[in-house]
Amino acid sequence: MPTTLKLPEELKRRIQPLARQSGKTPHAWMIDALEEQATRSELRERFVRDALEAAKEVDEGGPLYAAEDVHAYIRARAAGRPARRPPPAGRRRRH
């Protein structure tokens, strides 16, 4: 779908050498930049939504895990070692 963007001259000057260095036309470079930004925004939106859902689950009495247990699990998995999921930690009463 054709779209017209009116870019400030300074931005055009910045984009031209960046596009040239990447072996792309300014148009292709801008399409890639817009695609990347759209993907980042969608990922951030999903991250925030997931975090809010997790917070709601915890507020409703869902399981909590000790950070050190979770970190150890992630480090083991990242290193390619087998690891058991950490057990839920006890809940503290809120005052």
CYANA upper distance limits for C-alpha pairs under 8 A (distance plus 0.5 A):
  7 LEU  CA     11 LEU  CA      6.90
  7 LEU  CA     12 LYS  CA      6.88
  8 PRO  CA     12 LYS  CA      6.95
  9 GLU  CA     13 ARG  CA      6.74
 10 GLU  CA     14 ARG  CA      6.82
 11 LEU  CA     15 ILE  CA      6.63
 12 LYS  CA     16 GLN  CA      6.72
 13 ARG  CA     17 PRO  CA      7.88
 14 ARG  CA     18 LEU  CA      7.30
 15 ILE  CA     19 ALA  CA      6.46
 15 ILE  CA     26 PRO  CA      6.98
 15 ILE  CA     29 TRP  CA      8.43
 16 GLN  CA     20 ARG  CA      6.66
 16 GLN  CA     25 THR  CA      8.45
 16 GLN  CA     26 PRO  CA      6.30
 17 PRO  CA     21 GLN  CA      6.51
 18 LEU  CA     22 SER  CA      6.84
 19 ALA  CA     23 GLY  CA      6.75
 19 ALA  CA     24 LYS  CA      5.56
 19 ALA  CA     25 THR  CA      6.23
 19 ALA  CA     26 PRO  CA      5.70
 19 ALA  CA     28 ALA  CA      8.40
 19 ALA  CA     29 TRP  CA      5.94
 20 ARG  CA     24 LYS  CA      6.24
 20 ARG  CA     25 THR  CA      7.15
 20 ARG  CA     26 PRO  CA      8.05
 22 SER  CA     29 TRP  CA      8.49
 24 LYS  CA     28 ALA  CA      6.37
 24 LYS  CA     29 TRP  CA      6.38
 25 THR  CA     29 TRP  CA      6.59
 26 PRO  CA     30 MET  CA      6.56
 27 HIS  CA     31 ILE  CA      6.75
 28 ALA  CA     32 ASP  CA      6.72
 29 TRP  CA     33 ALA  CA      6.67
 30 MET  CA     34 LEU  CA      6.56
 31 ILE  CA     35 GLU  CA      6.63
 32 ASP  CA     36 GLU  CA      6.59
 33 ALA  CA     37 GLN  CA      6.64
 34 LEU  CA     38 ALA  CA      6.55
 35 GLU  CA     39 THR  CA      6.68
 36 GLU  CA     40 ARG  CA      6.67
 37 GLN  CA     41 SER  CA      6.61
 38 ALA  CA     42 GLU  CA      6.69
 39 THR  CA     43 LEU  CA      6.64
 40 ARG  CA     44 ARG  CA      6.60
 41 SER  CA     45 GLU  CA      6.58
 42 GLU  CA     46 ARG  CA      6.70
 43 LEU  CA     47 PHE  CA      6.56
 44 ARG  CA     48 VAL  CA      6.66
 45 GLU  CA     49 ARG  CA      6.65
 46 ARG  CA     50 ASP  CA      6.51
 47 PHE  CA     51 ALA  CA      6.60
 48 VAL  CA     52 LEU  CA      6.65
 49 ARG  CA     53 GLU  CA      6.71
 50 ASP  CA     54 ALA  CA      6.60
 51 ALA  CA     55 ALA  CA      6.61
 52 LEU  CA     56 LYS  CA      6.67
 53 GLU  CA     57 GLU  CA      6.71
 54 ALA  CA     58 VAL  CA      6.77
 55 ALA  CA     59 ASP  CA      6.60
 56 LYS  CA     60 GLU  CA      6.64
 57 GLU  CA     61 GLY  CA      7.04
 57 GLU  CA     62 GLY  CA      5.61
 58 VAL  CA     62 GLY  CA      4.93
 58 VAL  CA     63 PRO  CA      6.98
 58 VAL  CA     64 LEU  CA      7.54
 63 PRO  CA     88 PRO  CA      6.23
 63 PRO  CA     89 ALA  CA      7.95
 64 LEU  CA     88 PRO  CA      5.92
 64 LEU  CA     89 ALA  CA      6.13
 64 LEU  CA     90 GLY  CA      7.77
 64 LEU  CA     91 ARG  CA      7.50
 65 TYR  CA     69 ASP  CA      7.66
 65 TYR  CA     70 VAL  CA      7.36
 65 TYR  CA     86 PRO  CA      7.62
 65 TYR  CA     87 PRO  CA      7.36
 65 TYR  CA     88 PRO  CA      5.31
 65 TYR  CA     89 ALA  CA      5.45
 66 ALA  CA     70 VAL  CA      6.91
 66 ALA  CA     88 PRO  CA      7.94
 66 ALA  CA     89 ALA  CA      6.39
 67 ALA  CA     71 HIS  CA      6.54
 68 GLU  CA     72 ALA  CA      6.61
 69 ASP  CA     73 TYR  CA      6.71
 69 ASP  CA     86 PRO  CA      6.30
 70 VAL  CA     74 ILE  CA      6.71
 70 VAL  CA     85 ARG  CA      8.38
 70 VAL  CA     86 PRO  CA      6.77
 71 HIS  CA     75 ARG  CA      6.56
 72 ALA  CA     76 ALA  CA      6.64
 73 TYR  CA     77 ARG  CA      6.73
 73 TYR  CA     83 ALA  CA      6.45
 73 TYR  CA     84 ARG  CA      7.52
 73 TYR  CA     85 ARG  CA      7.04
 73 TYR  CA     86 PRO  CA      7.40
 74 ILE  CA     78 ALA  CA      6.49
 75 ARG  CA     79 ALA  CA      6.64
 76 ALA  CA     80 GLY  CA      6.84
 76 ALA  CA     81 ARG  CA      5.61
 76 ALA  CA     82 PRO  CA      7.22
 76 ALA  CA     83 ALA  CA      6.59
 77 ARG  CA     81 ARG  CA      6.00
 77 ARG  CA     82 PRO  CA      6.92
 77 ARG  CA     83 ALA  CA      6.86
